[in-house]
Amino acid sequence: MLPSLFISHGSPMLALEPGESGPALVRLAAQLPRPKAIVIVSAHWESDELLVSANPRPRTWHDFGGFPPALYEVQYPAPGDPRLAEQVADMLNAAHLPARLDSKRPSDHGVWVPLSLMYPEADIPVVQVSLPSHQGPTQQTQVGRALASLREQGVLVIGSGSITHNLRDLDWNAGPETVEPWAKAFRDWMVAKLASNDEVALHDYRRQAPNAVRSHPSDEHLLPLYFARGAGGTFSVAHAGFTMGTLGMDIYRFD
């Protein structure tokens, strides 16, 4: 059975400057059985309701600005899978999580940046599930649990966000060895609660975790973690690290 994954996708420049995370993603993909398809929640598709992408040919959306021209030339033409999208929507509805299909959704950079490193051939179908971020961690855990059985069908389930995400406090000159203590304290608390499977504390992280609001001024980049955890089982750290001093780049497995 495939695990579910939480991937910290960092800056869009990860696609061109993979740093330490890129090789970790390459190794992880090589260790896994080849997926028949990928179902992914990205921090960059926030929505009021649950939506499932049923676009058979989603375009590569460069949903950012101010980066080098070469980044806008990157294409990731992985196909969609409308039939799998219908199955995903049916599974969510059966779990009393109302969902409907979106036939026009493109692939945002939370999708194509990590996948371009893991599966550069872009030949594995990808279905994206939206993120109703106003519903918080509990709903994402429920969404993950509703889709957990996809892993038995050869589908790789991924939450794509960041373990810390405060863009105002980035140090663009910091090397990978530089980590702000407040960001590390938050990451370490999350890892400890994931390892002990303390769901109550995890769902209440904004009150209980040290430096929670500083680490996540808004929580859309952490919520995909709850999706991945809900879909999976035993927690382990596949990669740990920071970039720009405060941006956590951890990758977690839930086997």
C-alpha positions, 0 to 999 in steps of 0.5 A: 500500500502506498503511504500518504505524504505531506510535502513542504513545497517552499518557494516556486523556485524549488522547481529550478533550485531544488536545494536539499528538498529536491533530492529528497523528493527524488529519493522518496519517489524512487522508494515508492511503488509507481502510483496509478494516479495522484490525489493532492490537496494544495495550499493554493486552492482555497475555496468555500466548498469542497471541489474536485478537479475533473479537468482532463488536461489541466494547464500549468498555472504560474500563480505567482509573480516576480520570479525569473523568466525561466520559471514561467517556462516550466511546464508540467502537462500531467493529465487529469483523470475525470473518472477518478475525480468522480470517484473522489467526489462520490467518496466525499459525499458518502462521508457527508462531506459535500463535494462537486466537480470543477472541470476547469481547474489548472494545476497551481504551483503547490501541485506541479512544483513538487511533482515535477521533481518526483515524477518529471515525466508528467505521465501520472494522472493528477486529481486535485481536491480543494482546501476549504481553509475556513473549516480548519484542521478537523475537516481536512482530517475528515477529508483525508480519512474519507479518501484513505482507501485510495491508497489500497488502489495504487493512488498516491495521496499528497498534502502540499503546503509548508510546515512553517510559512511566514513570508514576512520573516524570511531571510533571503541570504540565510543558508540551510544551516540557519534556523530561527529558534521560534520556527524550529520550536514550532516544527519540533512541537508538531513532529512530537504531536504527530509522533504521539498521534495527539489529534486533540493537540494537533487540531488545537495547534493555534492555541497550544503550539509555541509560536503558532501564529508567527509560524502560520499567520494564516493556516492554509499551508499547514492544513494539507498536513491534516489531509495527509495524516487523515489519509495515512497511518504511522508517521515518520519524517522523510526529510527535515530542513529549513530554507531562508531561516524560517521556511520549513521544508519537511516531508512526512510519510504516513504509512 
